[in-house]
Amino acid sequence: MPFVDIGEIGCDPARSLVFEHGWQSWSPTGSYRLHERPPRAADPTIQVLCYRPETPVPDGVFQGEGLLAVDPGDGGPVSVWSAPSPLEVPSIRARREGGRLVVSADGPVSHWQAESGLDQALRTWAERIAEGHAPPAVPAVPPMWCSWYGYWDKVTEADVVDNLHLAARLGIPADMFLLDDGYEAEIGDWLETRQGFGSLERTVGTIREAGKRAGIWVAPFLVGHRSRVFHEHPEWLVGDAWAGHMWDQDLAVLDVTHPGAAEHLVTVFATLRALGITHFKLDYCYAGALPGRRAQDVDPIAAYRRGLELIRQGAGEDAILHGCGAPMLPSLGLVEIMRVSPDVAPTLMPRSGDLSQPSQLGARLAGAAREFLHARWWVNDPDCIIVRPDVEAREDWAAHIEATGGLRGSSDPLAALDEWGLRTTRRLMVPTRTDPS
């Protein structure tokens, strides 16, 4: 739909703030002065991977996905423009014309005002959207250990088992051990393991024998061009959909509206659940909401939500679904945990300068800006605790994690931690808060 002007607001040019809510987990989110340029995609591939690809932002324009809020800076009420529900998420823009901001949108938008400031307006917005969609309360999720930031995509069974045993010896209270990216043969072939990884069944069995819960990483809507699924089942793919380029290959999208692909998705998660896995980190979920030709004529958000429902069918009602790289509003009510920031990294700044890319700074900014969602929509995931000696600004990252109420998960190779790192990891590894701030 084309953008249509829907309102305007007078602003103090020096003091007003515009809050942009990003499309998905990795999309930058925050408040900006009128003279500031919010973070934008560094290139077309990042636009697909980390922003909303169908609505790139023109220069000189603010844009929120399903939410744009303006504090006029003159003591007047905060104006909130919002999606009517998680099922329909318009892009909402504001452009400056003299001393006013003119607001436009490409879909239905509700508008209301709040007298109590921007922070309270955001909390009120989250509570309004949550009605009828979010659960009445969130659980106190215990802390975990994750393989990603220590072993990347070269993780092995031995790495996981070694850290399982080290955690017990070092007093790291991880309740769940999450096997992240690197075990799978190819992106899309989730039930086949990479040569050199070891045995997935044995890894999960060892974790459970130690009295811990087992978790696994899956990018459920991605199909890599090298995968067996891509070559054997082209009819399962969304036509004209490109999910970007990662793992040295182009990425296609699984069409969950196709009966064969739907059955495959349920089978993948039912099989993993049968191994004893109860926590599923669902990554690169943006792909499920990309536009394209599907077997059934449904809009991308409806297709995405159907995909999460199929995953739930396979994983079980009591499984923990943990979204990442996921469209925020469309996931409401369908996941228990949600990453609310870009990936952290051992470095403070992103290599490309784009704050959607892995970095401590990007993760801190977006995570803090979305703290108001915690315990209102789900358990926030601010990303993992990494505090080994070679991590830049590790004290600042630890302070950010401590300030959040969300998921705590160590992702260092535990043998690499020095005395400060061990002490800090032990202190931070606590269950999530169940009360919203």
C-alpha positions, 0 to 999 in steps of 0.5 A: 500500500502507498504511504498516506498522511495521517496526522501531524504534531508540533515539536520543539526542534531542540528537545523533541524525541522520536521513538522508532521501533524496529521490525525484528530482533536485530533492527535498531530501536531507540529515541532520536532528536530531530537533527539525528540520523537513526541507524540505517542498513549499510547495504541491500543484503543487510536491509533484508537480513536485519531491517524490513526489506519491503520498506527501506527508509528515505533520507530525512525520514523517521520510521517505526514498524508498528510503532512510532512515538513522538515526545514534542519536547514542549511539555505536551503529551506524547503522541503514539501511532500504532499498529492495531494488532500484531496481525497487521503491522504497518510502517509508520513514518514522520517527516519534518516540515518546518516546526512540525512532524507530518506522520504517514503510514502504509496501513491502518494505524491507531493514534492516542496520546499519553500525558506521562512521558515517553517511557510510560507511553511505551509501557502503556502501548506494550500493555495495550497490544498485549491484551488478548495476545500475550500470556497473563504472566511470564515464567522465571526462566533459569539461566543457561549456557550457549555454545555460540560465542565460544565455538561459533559454527565449529562446535563439537559434541566434546565442546558441549560436554566439556562445558557441561562438566566444567559448569558443575566443577566451577559452580556455574548454575546453568540449568539448560545447555543450548547447542547453537549453530554448527551441528547441522549438515546444512541450513535446512537439513536440521536432522543431519549433523555436520561431519566432525560434530559428533552425535546429536543424540548422544550430546542431548543424552549426556546433558539430560543424564546430568540433570539439565535441560537440552536446547538447540538452535534452528533457523526454521524458515531458511533453506540454504542453496547447498541443502538437500531440501533445496535440491530435492523439494523446490516445490517447498520454497516461497517463489521470488523470495530471497532471504539474503546471503549467509554461510557462503550461500544464497538463502531461500524460504520454506513455504509453510503453506505448502502441505509437504513443507508444513509436514516436514517442519512439524516432523523436524521439531517432533523428532528433535523433541523426541530426542529430549530437547525442550528449548528451541532457539528459532533464529533468522525468523524474519525469513518466514515473513518475507513476501513472495509466491506461496502455495496458499494466498496468505499475507506474509505475517499470517504465513509467519504466524502459521509457521510458528504454530506448526513448530509448536505442534511438533515441539509440544505445548510445554516446549520453550520457543525462543525467537531471534531475528524475528519480527517483533509484533507478529511473534506476540503470543507465539514465543516464550522468549524473544531476542530484543537486540542484535547479536553481541560480539567480543568487540564494542563497535560493529565492523560495518558501522551498521548497528544492526550488526554484531557488536556490544554497542548495538546490542546495548542500545536496542536491548535497553530501548526494548526493556519495556517489553520484558514480562509484558509480552515475553521474557526478553533475551538481551543476548549472552554473557561474554566476559572472558579477558579478550572481550572488549569493554566486558565490564560495561557489557556485564553491567548492561546484562545486570540491568535487564530483567531478561534471560541470562546465558553464559556463552564463554568457553568456561575454561577461558574465564579468569577470576573476574570473569568467573565471579561475574558469570556466577553473579549474573546467572540468575533466573529472569524477573517475572515483573515488568519494569 
